[in-house]
């Protein structure tokens, strides 16, 4: 059976991109890997409810919404659509279209994946992993089967000696699934469904016109980036800009980030010495402990989530600014170094992250970014209500990395974006750091991040 086509929709007024009204955003293997490791490496919280469950909830919600719009579809057509979404978004080659329930669903049954974005990304770890890490893949399979068959499923990564996982360096990943039997046919579906509704988008006129780099044609850049064939290849992977991309569920990131933040804060409240131990479990925190001597409680979680943004900005934005499409389309429009910031913000506005504006840029000193409809704030409002603290961690980290790329790394010379170079640039005591000064999730009309050099 040929897989159906997937058609993302981009709202030019908000920058939000959706598939079946589910917000999706581009991110790379470096961000996906680091964010998952942030959750996995804390041994005082449970990772499954954060990683696997978040994936199941969001995939179930998106697929169920699509199937409700096609009530005449067969099980085979539903399975084919679920696989098509997975491949299109760059997650891998989960073989759902050929899947059939076994004659005896009481027993666990196996699904085998030969290519996985997370399997690839997690192999970047130093040394071999001790456990399988394809939690998103498993969660998607749970959500997909639950939506297709309209009954709850569960699953886990391997259940016997010899089970394989790409993330551990094996040739395939093996999932073990089973149908969940409950007294009421919908009894467990609440575990994988959330009736979150997208906030109504305001008029585009609420977003101010650009004031920086006006000779840079942002509309043309957004059109060009949006028109690039950034879809899964024969292996279900998106290889572009020197990284491996995903067109990921925005609310997967949001649920993972904010559930991790909540879980870690709760763990810190019950383990008084945990903050001291975390500095040694997370090398990034050990560095920032020296920089910010007062790091404690929620600030520890926030710092890790901002660090994920640093890594994303350095690798994804840096990769874009080293790519051939950048040099063909954007560089001819640039007249000075600061125009590189205007150009990369235009690219960001094609990624589904909302609408970003440069409010202020003082060369080599200060950047003020504002964002309307930032996906982190919108996700917090959907899932958790109004925030009592700033929550746009990715945006904060990205802002700092953009200034470090432009003025510390000199991205204009196409440097190799190695891990060692990341440490040299982003963790320099004279590098840039961002702080959030306004937040949509807190009720502000836009989110704002101020980036300045570290104070020695």
RODO-2510 file (C-alpha; in nm, 4 decimals, decimal comma):
residues 456
     n   res          X          Y          Z
     1     x     0,0000     0,0000     0,0000
     2     x     0,1410     0,3415    -0,0959
     3     x     0,1569     0,5884     0,1910
     4     x    -0,0734     0,8936     0,1790
     5     x     0,0637     1,2458     0,1398
     6     x     0,0949     1,4748     0,4436
     7     x     0,0104     1,8443     0,4091
     8     x     0,1346     2,0803     0,6837
     9     x    -0,0446     2,4144     0,7075
    10     x     0,1401     2,7363     0,7955
    11     x    -0,0460     3,0383     0,9316
    12     x     0,1463     3,3408     0,7956
    13     x    -0,0020     3,5631     1,0647
    14     x     0,1257     3,3599     1,3599
    15     x     0,4077     3,1490     1,2163
    16     x     0,2377     2,8382     1,3580
    17     x     0,2651     2,5249     1,1416
    18     x     0,0201     2,2404     1,1994
    19     x    -0,0585     1,8907     1,0808
    20     x    -0,4243     1,8094     1,1519
    21     x    -0,4305     2,1224     1,3703
    22     x    -0,1459     1,9839     1,5823
    23     x     0,1456     2,2332     1,6049
    24     x     0,4742     2,1039     1,4643
    25     x     0,8210     2,2615     1,4745
    26     x     1,1600     2,1793     1,3277
    27     x     1,4400     2,0668     1,5572
    28     x     1,7635     1,8731     1,5076
    29     x     1,9198     1,5586     1,6492
    30     x     2,1435     1,7589     1,8869
    31     x     1,8489     1,9276     2,0598
    32     x     1,6388     1,6101     2,0639
    33     x     1,9244     1,4093     2,2076
    34     x     2,0197     1,6611     2,4774
    35     x     1,6614     1,7229     2,5911
    36     x     1,6066     1,3487     2,6330
    37     x     1,9347     1,3057     2,8197
    38     x     1,8323     1,5853     3,0564
    39     x     1,5349     1,3705     3,1569
    40     x     1,7173     1,0362     3,1524
    41     x     2,0182     1,1452     3,3532
    42     x     1,8209     1,2458     3,6601
    43     x     1,7924     0,9258     3,8606
    44     x     1,5412     1,0742     4,1047
    45     x     1,2519     1,1100     3,8626
    46     x     1,0647     0,8584     3,6449
    47     x     1,1437     0,9034     3,2767
    48     x     0,8639     0,6935     3,1240
    49     x     0,5759     0,9232     3,2312
    50     x     0,7650     1,2140     3,0805
    51     x     0,9131     1,0741     2,7586
    52     x     0,6917     0,7841     2,6539
    53     x     0,3627     0,9182     2,7858
    54     x     0,4079     1,2635     2,6331
    55     x     0,4685     1,1074     2,2917
    56     x     0,1637     0,8812     2,3259
    57     x    -0,0636     1,1677     2,4242
    58     x     0,0328     1,4006     2,1420
    59     x     0,0417     1,1396     1,8634
    60     x    -0,2925     1,0008     1,9792
    61     x    -0,4479     1,3459     1,9787
    62     x    -0,3244     1,4327     1,6304
    63     x    -0,4135     1,0984     1,4696
    64     x    -0,7521     1,0692     1,6369
    65     x    -0,8408     1,4169     1,5120
    66     x    -0,7521     1,3120     1,1566
    67     x    -0,9433     0,9840     1,1758
    68     x    -1,2521     1,1611     1,3079
    69     x    -1,2479     1,3616     0,9866
    70     x    -1,2399     1,0371     0,7834
    71     x    -1,4970     0,8102     0,9515
    72     x    -1,5129     0,5806     0,6466
    73     x    -1,1442     0,4865     0,6599
    74     x    -1,0501     0,1236     0,7134
    75     x    -0,7989     0,0092     0,9747
    76     x    -0,5457    -0,0385     0,6945
    77     x    -0,5893     0,3201     0,5764
    78     x    -0,5515     0,4512     0,9303
    79     x    -0,2319     0,2542     0,9844
    80     x    -0,0912     0,3779     0,6535
    81     x    -0,1605     0,7383     0,7498
    82     x     0,0067     0,6955     1,0902
    83     x     0,3186     0,5529     0,9249
    84     x     0,3166     0,8310     0,6653
    85     x     0,3130     1,0981     0,9372
    86     x     0,6004     0,9281     1,1181
    87     x     0,8133     0,9048     0,8036
    88     x     0,7226     1,2532     0,6776
    89     x     0,8275     1,4123     1,0056
    90     x     1,1676     1,2412     0,9999
    91     x     1,1146     1,0082     1,2956
    92     x     1,2162     0,6884     1,1122
    93     x     1,0536     0,3911     0,9447
    94     x     0,8093     0,2483     1,1991
    95     x     0,6306    -0,0182     0,9863
    96     x     0,2691     0,0522     1,0824
    97     x     0,1150     0,0204     0,7327
    98     x     0,1947    -0,3515     0,7243
    99     x     0,0960    -0,4085     1,0873
   100     x    -0,1845    -0,6489     1,1736
   101     x    -0,3073    -0,7436     1,5188
   102     x    -0,2195    -1,1038     1,6088
   103     x    -0,4956    -1,3611     1,6370
   104     x    -0,4463    -1,3673     2,0116
   105     x    -0,4025    -1,0031     2,1231
   106     x    -0,3792    -1,1215     2,4852
   107     x    -0,0102    -1,1886     2,4192
   108     x     0,2558    -0,9236     2,3600
   109     x     0,3452    -0,8683     1,9953
   110     x     0,6530    -0,7202     1,8369
   111     x     0,7128    -0,4196     1,6104
   112     x     1,0586    -0,3780     1,4567
   113     x     1,2082    -0,0472     1,3417
   114     x     1,5240    -0,0413     1,1279
   115     x     1,5817     0,3351     1,1131
   116     x     1,5101     0,5815     1,3928
   117     x     1,5917     0,9486     1,4404
   118     x     1,6268     0,8988     1,8143
   119     x     1,8239     0,5792     1,7629
   120     x     2,0677     0,7762     1,5475
   121     x     2,0792     1,0827     1,7739
   122     x     2,1404     0,8879     2,0944
   123     x     2,4325     0,6998     1,9418
   124     x     2,6194     1,0307     1,9595
   125     x     2,6709     0,9539     2,3301
   126     x     3,0220     0,8846     2,4481
   127     x     3,0358     0,5108     2,5039
   128     x     2,7599     0,2571     2,4465
   129     x     2,4210     0,3082     2,6085
   130     x     2,3130     0,0512     2,8643
   131     x     1,9418     0,0738     2,7817
   132     x     1,7270     0,1440     2,4790
   133     x     1,6362     0,5088     2,4306
   134     x     1,3647     0,5130     2,1628
   135     x     1,1009     0,6375     2,4071
   136     x     0,9400     0,8742     2,1571
   137     x     0,9175     0,5971     1,8964
   138     x     0,7465     0,3684     2,1459
   139     x     0,5105     0,6424     2,2628
   140     x     0,4140     0,7223     1,9035
   141     x     0,3374     0,3540     1,8415
   142     x     0,1179     0,3423     2,1537
   143     x    -0,0687     0,6579     2,0557
   144     x    -0,1058     0,5470     1,6930
   145     x    -0,2431     0,2006     1,7694
   146     x    -0,4776     0,3451     2,0327
   147     x    -0,6133     0,5934     1,7771
   148     x    -0,6363     0,3403     1,4930
   149     x    -0,8194     0,0699     1,6889
   150     x    -0,9992     0,3073     1,9281
   151     x    -0,8863     0,1034     2,2257
   152     x    -0,5912     0,1469     2,4625
   153     x    -0,2509    -0,0097     2,4005
   154     x     0,0678    -0,0157     2,6010
   155     x     0,4226    -0,1220     2,5262
   156     x     0,7849    -0,1211     2,6253
   157     x     1,1326    -0,1405     2,4736
   158     x     1,2408    -0,5034     2,4897
   159     x     1,1262    -0,7626     2,7381
   160     x     1,3697    -1,0494     2,7040
   161     x     1,7383    -1,1281     2,6718
   162     x     1,8787    -1,0410     2,3310
   163     x     1,6295    -0,7653     2,2448
   164     x     1,7891    -0,5018     2,0237
   165     x     1,7877    -0,1222     2,0009
   166     x     1,9442     0,1086     1,7426
   167     x     2,0311     0,3524     2,0198
   168     x     2,2557     0,0849     2,1740
   169     x     2,4342     0,0249     1,8442
   170     x     2,2252    -0,2720     1,7260
   171     x     2,0813    -0,3122     1,3761
   172     x     1,7191    -0,2579     1,4743
   173     x     1,4893    -0,1545     1,7580
   174     x     1,2338    -0,3995     1,8956
   175     x     0,9131    -0,2827     2,0630
   176     x     0,6797    -0,5123     2,2532
   177     x     0,3162    -0,4025     2,2458
   178     x    -0,0061    -0,5313     2,3894
   179     x    -0,3702    -0,4354     2,4042
   180     x    -0,4891    -0,3076     2,7425
   181     x    -0,8134    -0,4644     2,8631
   182     x    -1,0340    -0,2478     3,0826
   183     x    -1,3899    -0,2677     3,2063
   184     x    -1,5080     0,0174     2,9821
   185     x    -1,3841     0,0367     2,6204
   186     x    -1,2684     0,3959     2,6723
   187     x    -1,1436     0,3398     3,0243
   188     x    -0,7740     0,3856     2,9520
   189     x    -0,7873     0,6189     2,6565
   190     x    -0,7630     0,9154     2,8909
   191     x    -0,4029     0,8067     2,9496
   192     x    -0,3150     0,8986     2,5913
   193     x    -0,5515     1,1840     2,5154
   194     x    -0,5566     1,5449     2,6236
   195     x    -0,8328     1,7748     2,5071
   196     x    -0,6000     2,0724     2,4751
   197     x    -0,7364     2,3358     2,2372
   198     x    -0,5129     2,5775     2,0497
   199     x    -0,5564     2,9337     2,1759
   200     x    -0,7317     3,1516     1,9231
   201     x    -0,4789     3,3436     1,7140
   202     x    -0,5051     3,7213     1,7221
   203     x    -0,4878     3,9326     1,4098
   204     x    -0,1525     3,9555     1,2348
   205     x    -0,1652     4,3323     1,2829
   206     x    -0,0778     4,2723     1,6501
   207     x     0,2746     4,1825     1,5367
   208     x     0,4875     4,4886     1,4529
   209     x     0,6735     4,5247     1,1277
   210     x     1,0457     4,4575     1,1239
   211     x     1,2823     4,7414     1,2106
   212     x     1,6215     4,5726     1,1484
   213     x     1,7749     4,4519     0,8228
   214     x     1,4855     4,5770     0,6125
   215     x     1,6801     4,5112     0,2904
   216     x     1,6829     4,1398     0,3840
   217     x     1,3770     3,9892     0,2129
   218     x     1,2280     3,7896     0,5009
   219     x     0,9188     3,6912     0,3019
   220     x     1,1328     3,5381     0,0268
   221     x     1,3488     3,3557     0,2825
   222     x     1,0457     3,2132     0,4643
   223     x     0,8942     3,1032     0,1326
   224     x     1,2195     2,9388     0,0246
   225     x     1,2776     2,7562     0,3552
   226     x     0,9127     2,6490     0,3757
   227     x     0,9361     2,5184     0,0197
   228     x     1,2458     2,3045     0,0786
   229     x     1,1796     1,9276     0,0617
   230     x     1,2401     1,8817     0,4353
   231     x     1,0643     1,5458     0,4602
   232     x     1,1709     1,1972     0,5559
   233     x     1,3760     1,0081     0,2971
   234     x     1,3589     0,6359     0,2178
   235     x     1,4713     0,5650     0,5756
   236     x     1,2257     0,8147     0,7230
   237     x     1,5051     1,0600     0,8155
   238     x     1,5586     1,4286     0,7223
   239     x     1,9266     1,4957     0,6583
   240     x     1,9884     1,8666     0,5916
   241     x     2,2089     2,1571     0,7089
   242     x     2,4660     1,9127     0,8445
   243     x     2,2189     1,7736     1,1011
   244     x     1,9323     1,5257     1,1148
   245     x     1,6044     1,7168     1,1473
   246     x     1,2581     1,6322     1,2715
   247     x     0,9327     1,8139     1,2082
   248     x     0,8330     1,7371     1,5644
   249     x     0,5229     1,7826     1,7764
   250     x     0,5581     2,1163     1,9553
   251     x     0,3654     1,9837     2,2530
   252     x     0,5927     1,6825     2,2860
   253     x     0,8749     1,9243     2,3641
   254     x     0,6473     2,1302     2,5858
   255     x     0,5154     1,8364     2,7865
   256     x     0,8631     1,6878     2,8268
   257     x     1,0189     2,0195     2,9319
   258     x     0,7516     2,1335     3,1740
   259     x     0,6881     1,7881     3,3234
   260     x     1,0619     1,7502     3,3778
   261     x     1,0758     2,0908     3,5438
   262     x     0,7888     1,9984     3,7756
   263     x     0,9297     1,6522     3,8542
   264     x     1,2756     1,7855     3,9343
   265     x     1,1399     2,0625     4,1585
   266     x     0,9375     1,8000     4,3477
   267     x     1,2427     1,5727     4,3781
   268     x     1,4546     1,8597     4,5087
   269     x     1,1933     1,9288     4,7759
   270     x     1,2146     1,5704     4,9061
   271     x     1,5916     1,5181     4,8624
   272     x     1,7674     1,8122     5,0343
   273     x     2,1147     1,7253     4,8999
   274     x     2,0004     1,6532     4,5444
   275     x     2,1018     1,9947     4,4112
   276     x     2,4642     1,9279     4,5108
   277     x     2,4548     1,5860     4,3429
   278     x     2,3048     1,7263     4,0222
   279     x     2,6075     1,9491     3,9665
   280     x     2,8136     1,6333     3,9263
   281     x     2,5560     1,4368     3,7235
   282     x     2,5145     1,7187     3,4691
   283     x     2,8465     1,8608     3,3430
   284     x     2,6638     2,1724     3,2128
   285     x     2,5389     2,2507     3,5630
   286     x     2,8882     2,2104     3,7049
   287     x     3,0067     2,4807     3,4664
   288     x     2,7139     2,7077     3,5421
   289     x     2,7605     2,6526     3,9148
   290     x     3,0840     2,8471     3,8834
   291     x     2,9129     3,1145     3,6781
   292     x     2,5966     3,1426     3,8917
   293     x     2,6793     3,0574     4,2508
   294     x     2,3135     3,0858     4,3544
   295     x     2,1755     2,8091     4,1312
   296     x     1,9230     2,6042     4,3258
   297     x     1,5729     2,4575     4,3070
   298     x     1,3797     2,5405     3,9908
   299     x     1,6776     2,7333     3,8527
   300     x     1,8617     2,4043     3,8096
   301     x     1,5879     2,2658     3,5839
   302     x     1,5566     2,5942     3,3957
   303     x     1,9320     2,6075     3,3332
   304     x     1,9308     2,2581     3,1822
   305     x     1,6405     2,3470     2,9515
   306     x     1,8151     2,6696     2,8458
   307     x     2,1303     2,4678     2,7776
   308     x     1,9246     2,2546     2,5361
   309     x     1,8445     2,5814     2,3571
   310     x     2,2150     2,6717     2,3489
   311     x     2,2910     2,3400     2,1804
   312     x     2,0052     2,3813     1,9332
   313     x     2,1115     2,7345     1,8427
   314     x     2,4764     2,6416     1,7977
   315     x     2,4166     2,3318     1,5854
   316     x     2,0945     2,3995     1,3937
   317     x     2,1278     2,7742     1,3390
   318     x     2,5013     2,7381     1,2883
   319     x     2,4399     2,4563     1,0411
   320     x     2,1953     2,6704     0,8456
   321     x     2,4471     2,9559     0,8300
   322     x     2,7108     2,7190     0,6893
   323     x     2,4822     2,5577     0,4291
   324     x     2,4718     2,6037     0,0531
   325     x     2,1081     2,7261     0,0566
   326     x     2,2132     3,0011     0,3011
   327     x     2,4967     3,1140     0,0783
   328     x     2,2819     3,0977    -0,2328
   329     x     1,9715     3,2730    -0,1003
   330     x     2,0612     3,4803     0,2049
   331     x     2,4253     3,5868     0,1850
   332     x     2,3781     3,7910    -0,1375
   333     x     2,1335     4,0112     0,0575
   334     x     2,3669     4,0785     0,3501
   335     x     2,5560     4,4074     0,3748
   336     x     2,7172     4,3796     0,7177
   337     x     2,7744     4,1302     0,9978
   338     x     2,4544     4,2325     1,1791
   339     x     2,2529     4,1359     0,8706
   340     x     2,3382     3,7748     0,9499
   341     x     2,1145     3,8090     1,2551
   342     x     1,8286     3,9414     1,0428
   343     x     1,8768     3,6559     0,7972
   344     x     1,8776     3,3782     1,0549
   345     x     1,5737     3,5227     1,2347
   346     x     1,3938     3,5127     0,8983
   347     x     1,4824     3,1423     0,8719
   348     x     1,3608     3,0844     1,2282
   349     x     1,0268     3,2340     1,1290
   350     x     0,9831     2,9462     0,8830
   351     x     1,0317     2,6738     1,1474
   352     x     0,6927     2,6962     1,3210
   353     x     0,8359     2,8626     1,6322
   354     x     0,6096     3,1694     1,6087
   355     x     0,7055     3,5152     1,4777
   356     x     1,0367     3,6531     1,6033
   357     x     1,1515     4,0137     1,5780
   358     x     1,4865     4,1800     1,6523
   359     x     1,3908     4,4620     1,8860
   360     x     1,7448     4,5818     1,9547
   361     x     2,0912     4,4813     1,8364
   362     x     2,4077     4,6477     1,9661
   363     x     2,7012     4,4878     1,7796
   364     x     2,9053     4,2552     1,9969
   365     x     2,7212     4,3704     2,3110
   366     x     2,3451     4,3191     2,3297
   367     x     2,0506     4,1567     2,1542
   368     x     1,6837     4,1913     2,2439
   369     x     1,4539     3,9364     2,0758
   370     x     1,0762     3,9429     2,0907
   371     x     0,8465     3,6601     1,9814
   372     x     0,4753     3,6509     1,9181
   373     x     0,3012     3,3119     1,9454
   374     x     0,6179     3,1361     2,0770
   375     x     0,5435     2,7658     2,0841
   376     x     0,6722     2,7110     2,4379
   377     x     0,4424     2,9720     2,5929
   378     x     0,1447     2,8526     2,3888
   379     x     0,2139     2,4946     2,4930
   380     x     0,2340     2,5920     2,8581
   381     x    -0,1018     2,7685     2,8337
   382     x    -0,2553     2,4629     2,6642
   383     x    -0,1238     2,2099     2,9100
   384     x    -0,0743     2,3886     3,2401
   385     x    -0,2590     2,7210     3,2350
   386     x    -0,1095     3,0614     3,3097
   387     x     0,2548     3,0509     3,4204
   388     x     0,3984     3,2217     3,7275
   389     x     0,7494     3,2268     3,5780
   390     x     0,9059     3,2665     3,2292
   391     x     0,8943     2,9415     3,0305
   392     x     1,0479     3,0167     2,6881
   393     x     1,3674     2,8250     2,7596
   394     x     1,4494     2,7367     2,4009
   395     x     1,4155     3,0984     2,2898
   396     x     1,6436     3,2099     2,5732
   397     x     1,9115     2,9589     2,4783
   398     x     1,8806     3,0277     2,1063
   399     x     1,9279     3,4018     2,1593
   400     x     2,2533     3,3487     2,3475
   401     x     2,3848     3,1046     2,0886
   402     x     2,3062     3,3415     1,8014
   403     x     2,5210     3,6132     1,9594
   404     x     2,7962     3,3619     2,0378
   405     x     2,7878     3,2321     1,6807
   406     x     2,8058     3,5780     1,5312
   407     x     3,0608     3,7461     1,7574
   408     x     3,2522     3,4702     1,9391
   409     x     3,2593     3,1889     1,6819
   410     x     3,2512     3,4181     1,3744
   411     x     3,0089     3,1962     1,1841
   412     x     3,0794     3,4094     0,8753
   413     x     3,4060     3,2112     0,8321
   414     x     3,2279     2,8704     0,8258
   415     x     3,4002     2,7160     1,1305
   416     x     3,3529     2,3465     1,2037
   417     x     3,0778     2,3152     1,4642
   418     x     3,2413     2,0479     1,6777
   419     x     3,1572     1,9669     2,0390
   420     x     3,4928     2,1036     2,1472
   421     x     3,4215     2,4295     1,9635
   422     x     3,0794     2,4476     2,1307
   423     x     3,2426     2,4285     2,4731
   424     x     3,4949     2,6923     2,3732
   425     x     3,2310     2,9326     2,2391
   426     x     2,9166     2,8850     2,4475
   427     x     3,0818     2,8232     2,7831
   428     x     3,3375     3,0989     2,7610
   429     x     3,3360     3,3263     3,0647
   430     x     3,3256     3,6193     2,8251
   431     x     3,0469     3,4725     2,6116
   432     x     2,6818     3,5721     2,5892
   433     x     2,3950     3,4713     2,8174
   434     x     2,0207     3,5300     2,7809
   435     x     1,7512     3,6134     3,0345
   436     x     1,3786     3,6330     2,9752
   437     x     1,2084     3,9630     3,0554
   438     x     0,8547     3,9059     2,9198
   439     x     0,6531     3,5898     2,8610
   440     x     0,3300     3,5172     2,6726
   441     x     0,2483     3,2351     2,9151
   442     x     0,2514     3,4906     3,1983
   443     x     0,0098     3,7212     3,0181
   444     x     0,2473     3,9469     2,8250
   445     x     0,1646     4,0234     2,4591
   446     x     0,5014     3,8836     2,3483
   447     x     0,7947     3,6955     2,4937
   448     x     1,1203     3,8875     2,5236
   449     x     1,4764     3,7693     2,5760
   450     x     1,7689     3,9993     2,6516
   451     x     2,1147     3,8689     2,5603
   452     x     2,4305     4,0307     2,6965
   453     x     2,7901     3,9345     2,7600
   454     x     2,8678     3,7557     3,0830
   455     x     2,9865     3,9797     3,3620
   456     x     3,3282     3,8591     3,4734
***
